[in-house]
């Protein structure tokens, strides 16, 4: 827990730290002021009421009012400072965590669920804010109130003071037991919250699939189970806390009754004045209330500790794919690509093995093969989403590990079959990689991708908001916008991963013609299953089980009569003898 608190302190801006300390000082001073009015109450009873002397009445009452207003004003100022500090820190942390997510590599996202990351960015961060805005000052307030009141009362009458604090060791034992058992339950509850959020996020993101298969009832039941599991974990924590709460309340209430009884006996024996008993009555809550709040503070501290640990884990994550110390600056990428004996594994499972090929700047390489043969992995290694476990990937004769990531990926335009479009205008989506583009340049890219015609027919043309993930557009329209987005950065290497799989043959022919006459030099890396998309490539690769089974030009592969030849025959509906 102290590790999490220290981490929050280290992430607080230095001026905010000063203000935070000032707020704690104000809290301590307000605790001291708490003792003033009970002392004045003693004078009011002994020197005014019992002595029947009205002269000091108004000054005493005026002083009591002034002290009360001063204390409440100071606590108001303290709360304002703490709230501003906590909001500022969480704002900075949220921004820092989001930046961390932006630069995290693909393996990080492979290992973390979206719902869990959202929980860390929202609920867990809010508990960090809650600690700084409430929990820490309540701890300081409880400790100072208890100590100051105990010391002051000890000077008034040490016997009655010992009686008041007699239950403290018992409450400490109960709190220690509660703390030891409640922390793992909070960790379990936090995991159930993450699972529930993940289920909700997946259902919302995949709502069209749910409706297409009429699985609403199944999804409702699936979410209901996670919702129930979260509720049950929450109830178990509350049940544990509530099982101790009556014991604490009983002990605190019992001590109040004993204090009145013993205090009355001491007055009868002349060891205590009525005014001094009023001090004990007025400050007894200052001793009992911190004890009463002890369980609740432990609850909150454990929740904060569990949440802050998750936030720290995310904040301390460092990407594996980073700029190498010897990374060099390059001019404009020319577009030469070479794979030298490249192998790649994930969790000791081979994905690619000994893959070697090379294409020069401006040439076209096409890749085909069965599902799971490793085609998309080639792109991910080229763009350094992953690093190969063996061999080298070179761009312009330089290992991609020695390219600066921003420059490497900035020179590669990627359009994939699984299109993600943002909740933005058509223009905003196309210009995503190049915000300085003019509308005319956006339209030119749309024409090259055959997206101009349908874009202009939209209600507001290029200013039409197309919705999250391109809702409202067909699959082919989304693919064409994604292709236009890739062309907009004028890449030196254009990667197309089954980009035209959802368009008709006429549109595909138009796009292919446009790609042959791009207004800038570009090496094309095409992954496709249609022979028509790759027959003009300078090099065609056929991947099978992570290895290059065949490579060559269209005619050379037909002459080999392997997988490529079989696919050609199937797609064109011709016999093997006609395929040459």
Residue pairs with C-beta under 8 A, 6 or more apart in sequence:
1 301
1 304
1 305
3 312
4 304
4 305
4 308
4 309
4 312
5 131
5 136
7 308
7 312
7 315
8 89
8 128
8 131
8 132
8 308
9 17
11 89
11 92
11 93
11 96
12 20
12 85
12 89
13 88
13 89
13 92
16 85
16 88
16 89
19 81
19 84
19 85
20 81
20 82
20 85
20 132
22 81
23 78
23 81
23 82
23 85
23 137
24 136
24 137
24 140
26 74
26 75
26 77
26 78
26 81
27 75
27 78
27 137
27 140
27 141
27 144
28 140
28 144
29 74
30 71
30 74
30 75
30 78
30 141
31 141
31 144
31 145
31 148
32 148
33 67
33 70
33 71
33 74
34 71
34 145
34 148
34 149
34 283
34 286
35 148
35 149
35 152
35 283
36 63
36 64
36 67
37 64
37 67
37 68
37 282
38 278
38 279
38 282
38 283
39 279
40 60
40 63
40 64
40 67
41 64
41 275
41 278
41 279
41 282
42 273
42 275
42 276
42 278
42 279
43 56
43 60
43 275
44 57
44 60
44 61
44 275
45 273
45 274
45 275
45 278
46 273
46 274
46 275
46 276
47 53
47 56
47 275
48 54
48 56
48 57
48 60
50 273
50 274
50 275
78 137
79 133
79 137
82 132
82 133
82 134
82 136
82 137
83 133
85 132
85 133
86 128
86 129
86 130
86 131
86 132
86 133
87 129
87 133
89 128
89 129
89 132
90 125
90 126
90 128
90 129
93 125
93 128
93 311
93 315
94 121
94 125
96 315
97 120
97 121
97 125
97 311
97 314
97 315
98 121
100 314
100 315
100 317
101 117
101 314
103 319
104 317
104 319
105 319
105 320
105 321
105 385
105 386
106 321
106 380
106 385
106 386
107 320
107 386
108 317
108 319
113 194
113 198
114 198
114 201
114 202
115 194
115 195
115 196
115 197
115 198
115 199
115 200
115 201
115 202
116 194
116 197
116 198
117 314
118 197
118 201
119 190
119 193
119 194
119 197
119 310
120 310
120 311
120 314
123 193
123 307
124 190
124 307
124 308
124 310
124 311
125 307
125 311
126 307
127 303
127 304
127 307
127 308
128 304
128 307
128 308
128 311
130 300
130 304
131 300
131 301
131 304
131 308
134 300
135 297
135 300
135 301
135 304
138 293
138 297
139 297
139 301
142 289
142 290
142 293
142 294
142 297
143 290
145 286
145 289
145 290
146 286
146 287
146 290
146 291
148 286
149 283
149 286
149 287
150 161
150 164
150 165
150 287
152 279
152 283
153 160
153 161
153 164
153 279
153 280
153 283
153 287
154 161
156 276
156 279
156 280
157 266
157 271
157 272
157 276
157 280
159 266
159 271
160 259
160 262
160 263
160 266
160 272
160 280
163 255
163 258
163 259
163 262
164 255
164 259
164 280
164 284
164 287
164 288
165 287
166 255
167 251
167 252
167 254
167 255
167 291
168 291
170 251
171 248
171 251
171 291
171 294
174 244
174 247
174 248
174 295
175 294
175 295
175 298
178 240
178 241
178 244
178 295
178 298
179 298
179 301
179 302
181 240
182 237
182 240
182 241
182 298
182 299
182 302
183 302
183 305
183 306
185 233
185 236
185 237
185 240
186 237
186 302
186 303
186 305
186 306
187 306
188 233
189 230
189 233
189 234
189 236
189 237
190 306
190 307
190 310
192 226
192 229
192 230
192 233
193 230
195 226
195 229
195 230
196 223
196 226
196 227
196 229
196 230
199 222
199 223
199 226
200 223
203 210
203 219
203 222
203 223
205 469
209 215
210 216
210 219
237 299
241 295
241 296
241 299
244 295
245 295
248 291
248 292
248 294
248 295
249 292
251 291
252 288
252 291
252 292
255 284
255 288
256 284
256 288
259 280
259 281
259 284
260 281
263 272
263 277
263 280
263 281
264 277
266 272
266 277
267 273
267 274
267 277
320 387
321 384
321 385
321 386
321 387
321 405
322 405
323 404
323 405
324 401
324 402
326 402
327 401
327 402
327 403
327 404
328 398
328 402
328 403
328 404
329 404
329 407
330 396
330 398
330 403
330 404
330 407
332 411
332 492
333 395
333 396
333 407
333 408
333 411
333 412
333 492
333 493
334 361
334 396
334 492
334 521
335 360
335 361
335 362
335 395
335 396
335 411
335 492
335 493
335 521
335 522
335 523
336 358
336 359
336 360
336 361
336 394
336 395
336 396
336 397
336 523
337 358
337 359
337 365
337 382
337 394
337 395
337 493
337 523
337 525
338 357
338 358
338 359
338 392
338 393
338 394
338 395
338 397
339 355
339 356
339 357
339 358
339 378
339 381
339 391
339 392
339 393
339 394
340 356
340 391
340 392
340 393
340 394
341 354
341 355
341 356
341 390
341 391
341 392
342 352
342 354
342 355
342 356
342 381
342 388
342 390
342 391
342 392
342 393
343 350
343 352
343 353
343 354
343 355
343 388
343 389
343 390
343 391
344 350
344 351
344 352
344 374
344 377
344 381
344 386
344 388
344 389
344 390
345 351
345 389
350 546
351 374
351 377
351 546
352 374
352 377
352 378
352 381
352 388
352 546
352 547
353 546
353 547
354 391
354 547
355 374
355 378
355 391
355 543
355 546
355 547
355 548
356 391
356 548
357 365
357 539
357 541
357 548
357 551
359 365
359 523
359 538
359 539
360 523
361 396
361 492
361 521
361 523
362 521
362 522
362 523
363 523
363 524
363 538
363 539
364 523
364 524
364 525
364 526
364 536
364 537
364 538
364 539
365 523
365 524
365 525
365 526
365 537
365 538
365 539
365 540
365 541
366 526
366 527
366 528
366 533
366 534
366 537
366 539
366 540
366 541
367 375
367 378
367 525
367 526
367 527
367 528
367 540
367 541
367 542
367 543
368 375
368 527
368 528
368 529
368 534
368 540
368 541
368 542
368 543
368 564
368 567
369 375
369 541
369 542
369 543
369 544
369 549
369 563
370 544
373 543
373 544
373 545
373 546
374 543
374 546
375 497
375 527
375 543
376 416
376 497
376 527
377 386
378 525
378 527
378 543
379 385
379 414
379 495
379 497
379 525
379 527
380 386
381 387
381 388
381 393
381 400
382 393
382 395
382 400
382 412
382 493
382 495
382 525
383 408
383 409
383 412
383 414
383 495
384 400
384 401
384 403
384 405
384 408
384 409
387 401
392 399
393 399
393 400
394 400
395 403
395 408
395 411
395 493
400 408
410 489
411 491
411 492
411 493
412 491
412 492
412 493
412 494
412 495
413 433
413 485
413 486
413 487
413 488
413 489
413 490
413 491
413 493
413 494
413 495
414 486
414 495
414 497
415 479
415 482
415 483
415 485
415 486
415 494
415 495
415 496
415 497
415 499
416 482
416 497
416 498
416 499
417 479
417 497
417 498
417 499
417 501
417 502
419 469
419 470
419 475
419 478
419 479
419 481
419 482
420 469
421 429
421 466
421 468
421 469
421 470
421 473
421 478
421 481
421 482
422 428
422 429
422 432
422 468
423 465
423 466
423 467
423 468
424 432
424 465
424 466
425 460
425 462
425 463
425 464
425 465
425 466
426 446
426 451
426 455
426 458
426 461
426 462
426 463
426 464
426 466
426 481
427 439
427 442
427 462
427 463
429 466
429 481
429 485
430 437
430 442
430 445
430 446
430 451
430 462
430 481
430 484
430 485
430 488
431 437
431 442
431 485
431 488
432 485
432 488
433 485
433 486
433 488
433 489
434 488
434 489
434 490
437 445
437 488
439 462
441 488
442 462
442 484
442 488
443 452
443 462
445 484
445 485
445 487
445 488
446 452
446 455
446 462
446 480
446 481
446 484
447 514
448 483
448 484
448 487
448 511
448 514
448 515
448 518
449 480
449 481
449 483
449 484
449 487
449 511
449 514
450 480
450 503
450 507
450 510
450 511
450 514
451 477
451 480
451 481
451 483
451 484
454 477
454 480
455 461
455 462
455 464
455 481
456 462
458 464
458 466
466 472
466 473
466 481
470 477
470 478
470 481
473 481
474 502
475 502
476 502
476 503
476 504
476 507
478 502
479 499
479 500
479 501
479 502
479 503
480 503
480 507
480 511
482 499
483 496
483 499
483 500
483 511
486 494
486 495
486 496
487 494
487 518
490 520
490 522
491 522
492 521
492 522
492 523
493 522
493 523
493 524
493 525
494 515
494 522
494 523
494 524
494 525
495 525
495 527
496 524
496 525
496 526
496 527
496 528
497 527
498 527
498 528
498 529
500 507
500 508
500 511
500 528
500 530
500 533
501 528
501 529
501 530
503 511
505 532
508 530
508 532
508 533
509 532
512 532
512 533
512 536
515 524
516 536
524 537
526 533
526 534
526 537
528 534
529 567
530 571
531 554
531 564
531 567
531 568
531 571
531 572
532 571
534 540
534 554
535 554
536 554
537 553
537 554
538 553
539 551
539 552
539 553
540 550
540 551
540 552
540 553
540 554
540 557
540 564
541 548
541 550
541 551
542 548
542 549
542 550
542 551
542 557
542 562
542 563
542 564
543 549
544 563
549 562
549 563
550 557
550 560
550 562
550 563
550 564
551 557
552 560
557 564
557 565
558 564
558 565
558 568
558 579
558 580
559 580
561 576
561 579
565 576
565 579
568 579
569 575
569 576
569 579
